[in-house]
Amino acid sequence: MAAAAVHAPRPVSTISTQEAPVSTGDKSMTVLRLIPPPPSRDLIDAAIATHGASRVLRAALRALLHRPARPPDASRLPAHLRRDIGLPPLPPAPSRPDLPL
């Protein structure tokens, strides 16, 4: 029988960065874009060994197809919530002279 392949552990906690100069008028800044490392093969192998290949595949497909929830539209928030999160109050609604009272 063939021996199981042994994978060298990859560092999981390191995050690589890309530096991109940004011009903001007369000032220059550097933006650091954090890029997470790809998932370690050891983690995927452990998940497959624990839960089975079909369950891991279904979970991966579900994660790929899942649409993240959109945050609520701030224009529809009540005045007290807008004030609590630091948004300016909404302007008063325009009067509609064509509507009967």
MODELLER restraints for C-alpha pairs under 7 A, 6 or more apart:
rsr = mdl.restraints
at = mdl.atoms
rsr.add(forms.Gaussian(group=physical.xy_distance, feature=features.Distance(at['CA:9:A'], at['CA:42:A']), mean=6.99, stdev=0.5))
rsr.add(forms.Gaussian(group=physical.xy_distance, feature=features.Distance(at['CA:10:A'], at['CA:40:A']), mean=6.24, stdev=0.5))
rsr.add(forms.Gaussian(group=physical.xy_distance, feature=features.Distance(at['CA:15:A'], at['CA:34:A']), mean=6.57, stdev=0.5))
rsr.add(forms.Gaussian(group=physical.xy_distance, feature=features.Distance(at['CA:15:A'], at['CA:35:A']), mean=6.05, stdev=0.5))
rsr.add(forms.Gaussian(group=physical.xy_distance, feature=features.Distance(at['CA:15:A'], at['CA:36:A']), mean=5.27, stdev=0.5))
rsr.add(forms.Gaussian(group=physical.xy_distance, feature=features.Distance(at['CA:15:A'], at['CA:37:A']), mean=6.08, stdev=0.5))
rsr.add(forms.Gaussian(group=physical.xy_distance, feature=features.Distance(at['CA:16:A'], at['CA:34:A']), mean=6.30, stdev=0.5))
rsr.add(forms.Gaussian(group=physical.xy_distance, feature=features.Distance(at['CA:16:A'], at['CA:35:A']), mean=5.53, stdev=0.5))
rsr.add(forms.Gaussian(group=physical.xy_distance, feature=features.Distance(at['CA:16:A'], at['CA:36:A']), mean=6.74, stdev=0.5))
rsr.add(forms.Gaussian(group=physical.xy_distance, feature=features.Distance(at['CA:17:A'], at['CA:32:A']), mean=6.05, stdev=0.5))
rsr.add(forms.Gaussian(group=physical.xy_distance, feature=features.Distance(at['CA:17:A'], at['CA:33:A']), mean=5.58, stdev=0.5))
rsr.add(forms.Gaussian(group=physical.xy_distance, feature=features.Distance(at['CA:17:A'], at['CA:34:A']), mean=4.90, stdev=0.5))
rsr.add(forms.Gaussian(group=physical.xy_distance, feature=features.Distance(at['CA:17:A'], at['CA:35:A']), mean=5.87, stdev=0.5))
rsr.add(forms.Gaussian(group=physical.xy_distance, feature=features.Distance(at['CA:18:A'], at['CA:32:A']), mean=5.81, stdev=0.5))
rsr.add(forms.Gaussian(group=physical.xy_distance, feature=features.Distance(at['CA:18:A'], at['CA:33:A']), mean=5.42, stdev=0.5))
rsr.add(forms.Gaussian(group=physical.xy_distance, feature=features.Distance(at['CA:18:A'], at['CA:34:A']), mean=6.96, stdev=0.5))
rsr.add(forms.Gaussian(group=physical.xy_distance, feature=features.Distance(at['CA:19:A'], at['CA:30:A']), mean=6.35, stdev=0.5))
rsr.add(forms.Gaussian(group=physical.xy_distance, feature=features.Distance(at['CA:19:A'], at['CA:31:A']), mean=5.75, stdev=0.5))
rsr.add(forms.Gaussian(group=physical.xy_distance, feature=features.Distance(at['CA:19:A'], at['CA:32:A']), mean=5.04, stdev=0.5))
rsr.add(forms.Gaussian(group=physical.xy_distance, feature=features.Distance(at['CA:19:A'], at['CA:33:A']), mean=6.70, stdev=0.5))
rsr.add(forms.Gaussian(group=physical.xy_distance, feature=features.Distance(at['CA:20:A'], at['CA:30:A']), mean=5.79, stdev=0.5))
rsr.add(forms.Gaussian(group=physical.xy_distance, feature=features.Distance(at['CA:20:A'], at['CA:31:A']), mean=5.43, stdev=0.5))
rsr.add(forms.Gaussian(group=physical.xy_distance, feature=features.Distance(at['CA:20:A'], at['CA:32:A']), mean=6.88, stdev=0.5))
rsr.add(forms.Gaussian(group=physical.xy_distance, feature=features.Distance(at['CA:21:A'], at['CA:29:A']), mean=5.97, stdev=0.5))
rsr.add(forms.Gaussian(group=physical.xy_distance, feature=features.Distance(at['CA:21:A'], at['CA:30:A']), mean=4.72, stdev=0.5))
rsr.add(forms.Gaussian(group=physical.xy_distance, feature=features.Distance(at['CA:21:A'], at['CA:31:A']), mean=6.39, stdev=0.5))
rsr.add(forms.Gaussian(group=physical.xy_distance, feature=features.Distance(at['CA:22:A'], at['CA:28:A']), mean=5.95, stdev=0.5))
rsr.add(forms.Gaussian(group=physical.xy_distance, feature=features.Distance(at['CA:22:A'], at['CA:29:A']), mean=5.23, stdev=0.5))
rsr.add(forms.Gaussian(group=physical.xy_distance, feature=features.Distance(at['CA:22:A'], at['CA:30:A']), mean=5.85, stdev=0.5))
rsr.add(forms.Gaussian(group=physical.xy_distance, feature=features.Distance(at['CA:22:A'], at['CA:31:A']), mean=6.74, stdev=0.5))
rsr.add(forms.Gaussian(group=physical.xy_distance, feature=features.Distance(at['CA:23:A'], at['CA:29:A']), mean=6.49, stdev=0.5))
rsr.add(forms.Gaussian(group=physical.xy_distance, feature=features.Distance(at['CA:47:A'], at['CA:56:A']), mean=6.85, stdev=0.5))
rsr.add(forms.Gaussian(group=physical.xy_distance, feature=features.Distance(at['CA:48:A'], at['CA:56:A']), mean=6.12, stdev=0.5))
rsr.add(forms.Gaussian(group=physical.xy_distance, feature=features.Distance(at['CA:79:A'], at['CA:89:A']), mean=6.37, stdev=0.5))
rsr.add(forms.Gaussian(group=physical.xy_distance, feature=features.Distance(at['CA:82:A'], at['CA:88:A']), mean=6.85, stdev=0.5))
rsr.add(forms.Gaussian(group=physical.xy_distance, feature=features.Distance(at['CA:82:A'], at['CA:89:A']), mean=6.76, stdev=0.5))
rsr.add(forms.Gaussian(group=physical.xy_distance, feature=features.Distance(at['CA:83:A'], at['CA:89:A']), mean=6.94, stdev=0.5))
